[in-house]
Amino acid sequence: MDKNNGKVIIVKVNKGGVGKTFLTVQLGAGLASIGKKVLILTSDSQNNILHYTFRDGEVPSFKNGLKVWVRGKKGELIKLRENLFFIPLENSKFSSVFSKKLEPFLNRMREEYDYILIDSMPLLKIDSEFVRCSDKIIIPVFCDRATIEGVVNVIEEAGIEKILAVVPNKYRSTVTQNENLEKLKTLLRETDILFPEPIRELSQVENLLGNGKTIWETKSKLLDDAKKTLADIMIELGE
């Protein structure tokens, strides 16, 4: 990839509810806050990105989204924050034409944005196309056995060289979670994959999301560790 072009990063794991949208939004907002121009895309027509960045009652509506853009026309572009933009998805029915035109579209976006972050929807066939077109993959995980197996599956499917980071999320310091955390550390020890400190499960995070705010928009000391984890990933993205 030309170093002058933007990077395409997909946030993915083959399991729902692990925190893909949360991680995508926080990384995007963090990168935008340091002056990077960031575009968020999604393969999930629920467009939960909007619910993580706007208050209830303030979520914008749209008509033309990603499918229009991929066809080479101009759809709607929603500004989430300064330097941070989102193209919503109309529905989850993808044609062969969409698959064919996805990579040229992403290459056009590379010329306009420093980072294109993709909030991946597991189990959709189109997900493999997003993975193929991406430069790196970030995998959010729970510290449970099923998610560890999911990490192994993604690594085997995409290739270890494509994995940028594995990020424990919603972490609680229980015996079981600590055991699984150690298993993940062992799994990744001989690799170059970033394995930052876990993002803890905190009520403050839930409250922020409910108000459509990011963790960068609070001064709560309780979220300093989460900010540090995200900053470590951002540094890795910049290398």
C-alpha positions in Angstrom: 0.0 0.0 0.0 1.2 3.5 -0.8 2.1 5.2 2.5 0.5 8.4 1.3 -2.9 6.7 1.1 -5.2 6.1 4.0 -5.4 2.9 5.9 -8.4 0.6 5.8 -8.9 -1.1 9.2 -11.7 -3.6 10.0 -12.9 -4.3 13.5 -14.0 -7.9 13.4 -14.7 -11.1 15.4 -17.1 -13.9 14.5 -19.4 -13.2 17.4 -21.9 -10.4 18.2 -22.0 -8.2 21.3 -18.2 -8.2 21.9 -17.9 -4.4 21.4 -17.0 -3.9 17.7 -19.1 -0.8 17.4 -17.8 0.6 20.7 -14.2 0.1 19.7 -14.7 1.5 16.2 -16.3 4.7 17.5 -13.7 5.2 20.3 -10.8 4.7 17.9 -12.3 6.9 15.3 -13.0 9.7 17.7 -9.5 9.4 19.2 -7.8 9.6 15.8 -10.0 12.5 14.8 -9.1 14.3 18.1 -5.5 14.3 17.1 -6.2 15.8 13.7 -6.6 12.7 11.5 -9.5 12.6 9.0 -11.5 9.5 9.7 -14.3 7.7 7.9 -16.4 5.0 9.5 -18.2 2.4 7.5 -20.4 -0.5 8.6 -21.7 -3.8 7.1 -24.6 -3.7 9.7 -27.7 -2.0 8.5 -28.8 -1.2 12.1 -26.2 1.6 11.9 -25.5 1.4 15.6 -22.6 3.8 15.1 -25.2 6.6 15.1 -26.6 5.5 18.4 -23.1 5.6 19.9 -22.5 9.1 18.8 -25.9 10.9 19.1 -28.4 11.3 21.9 -31.8 9.6 21.7 -34.0 11.8 19.6 -31.1 13.4 17.8 -30.0 10.4 15.6 -30.1 11.7 12.0 -32.2 10.0 9.3 -30.8 9.2 5.9 -32.0 7.9 2.5 -28.9 7.2 0.4 -25.9 5.5 2.0 -23.0 3.2 1.3 -24.6 1.4 -1.6 -25.0 4.7 -3.5 -21.4 5.6 -2.7 -20.0 2.3 -3.9 -21.9 2.7 -7.2 -19.8 5.8 -7.8 -22.5 8.3 -6.9 -22.6 10.6 -3.9 -24.8 9.4 -1.0 -25.1 10.9 2.5 -22.1 11.6 4.7 -22.9 12.2 8.3 -20.5 14.2 10.4 -20.1 12.6 13.8 -17.4 14.9 15.2 -14.8 17.2 13.9 -12.7 15.2 11.4 -15.0 12.1 12.0 -17.5 11.0 9.4 -19.9 8.1 8.8 -21.5 6.6 5.7 -24.6 4.6 6.9 -25.8 1.4 5.2 -29.3 1.2 3.7 -29.8 -2.5 4.1 -27.9 -5.8 4.4 -28.6 -7.2 0.9 -25.4 -7.1 -1.1 -25.3 -7.7 -4.8 -22.3 -9.0 -6.9 -22.0 -5.5 -8.3 -21.5 -4.1 -4.8 -18.8 -6.7 -4.1 -17.1 -5.9 -7.4 -17.1 -2.1 -6.8 -16.3 -2.1 -3.1 -12.5 -2.1 -3.5 -12.4 0.8 -6.1 -14.7 2.8 -3.7 -12.4 2.1 -0.8 -9.4 3.2 -2.9 -11.1 6.5 -3.6 -11.7 7.0 0.1 -8.1 6.3 0.8 -7.2 9.4 -1.1 -9.5 11.6 1.1 -9.1 10.0 4.6 -6.2 9.1 6.8 -8.2 6.1 8.2 -11.2 4.2 7.0 -12.6 2.1 9.9 -15.1 -0.7 9.2 -17.5 -1.9 11.9 -17.9 -5.5 10.7 -21.1 -7.6 10.9 -20.1 -11.2 11.6 -21.6 -14.1 9.5 -22.4 -11.9 6.5 -20.8 -13.1 3.2 -19.9 -9.6 2.3 -17.7 -9.5 5.5 -15.0 -11.5 3.6 -14.9 -8.8 1.0 -14.3 -6.1 3.6 -11.6 -8.2 5.1 -9.9 -8.8 1.8 -9.9 -5.0 1.1 -8.5 -4.1 4.5 -4.9 -3.5 5.5 -5.3 -4.7 9.1 -7.8 -6.3 11.5 -8.5 -5.4 15.1 -10.3 -8.1 17.1 -12.2 -7.1 20.2 -12.7 -10.0 22.6 -14.4 -11.1 25.8 -12.3 -13.1 28.2 -14.3 -16.3 27.7 -13.6 -19.6 26.0 -16.0 -19.0 23.0 -14.4 -15.7 22.1 -10.9 -17.2 22.3 -11.9 -19.8 19.8 -13.3 -16.9 17.7 -9.9 -15.2 17.8 -8.2 -18.3 16.5 -10.7 -18.6 13.7 -10.2 -15.0 12.5 -6.4 -15.4 12.6 -6.7 -18.7 10.6 -9.1 -17.1 8.1 -7.3 -13.8 7.5 -3.6 -14.8 8.2 -1.7 -13.8 11.3 0.2 -11.0 9.5 -3.0 -9.1 8.9 -4.0 -8.9 12.6 -3.0 -5.6 14.2 -4.4 -6.0 17.7 -6.5 -8.2 19.9 -8.3 -6.1 22.5 -10.0 -7.5 25.6 -13.3 -5.6 26.3 -15.8 -5.5 29.1 -13.2 -7.1 31.4 -14.0 -8.0 35.0 -11.3 -9.4 37.2 -12.8 -12.8 38.0 -11.0 -16.1 38.3 -12.5 -17.3 35.0 -11.7 -14.1 33.0 -8.2 -13.9 34.4 -7.6 -17.5 33.4 -8.8 -16.8 29.8 -6.8 -13.6 29.7 -3.7 -15.6 30.4 -4.6 -18.1 27.7 -4.9 -15.2 25.2 -1.5 -13.8 26.3 0.0 -17.3 25.7 -1.7 -17.6 22.3 -0.3 -14.2 21.1 3.1 -14.2 22.9 5.2 -15.3 20.0 3.5 -13.0 17.5 3.7 -9.3 16.7 0.0 -8.8 17.4 -0.6 -5.9 19.9 -2.4 -7.2 23.1 -3.1 -4.1 25.2 -4.4 -3.8 28.7 -8.1 -4.8 28.9 -10.9 -2.3 28.7 -12.8 -2.8 32.0 -16.6 -3.1 32.2 -17.6 0.2 33.9 -21.0 1.9 34.4 -19.3 5.1 33.3 -18.9 3.7 29.8 -22.6 2.6 29.7 -23.6 6.1 30.8 -21.5 7.8 28.1 -22.9 5.6 25.3 -26.4 6.3 26.5 -25.7 10.0 26.0 -24.1 9.6 22.6 -20.7 10.6 23.9 -17.2 9.1 23.5 -14.7 8.4 26.3 -12.6 11.3 24.9 -15.5 13.6 25.9 -15.2 13.0 29.7 -12.6 13.9 32.3 -13.5 10.9 34.5 -10.3 9.4 35.9 -12.0 6.0 35.9 -11.7 5.9 32.1 -8.0 6.9 32.0 -7.0 3.2 31.6 -9.4 2.7 28.7 -8.0 5.8 27.1 -4.5 4.5 27.5 -5.5 1.2 25.8 -7.0 3.0 22.9 -4.0 5.3 22.6 -1.7 2.2 22.4 -3.8 1.0 19.5 -3.7 4.4 17.8 0.1 4.4 18.1 0.2 1.0 16.5 -2.0 2.2 13.7 0.3 5.0 13.0 3.4 2.8 12.5 
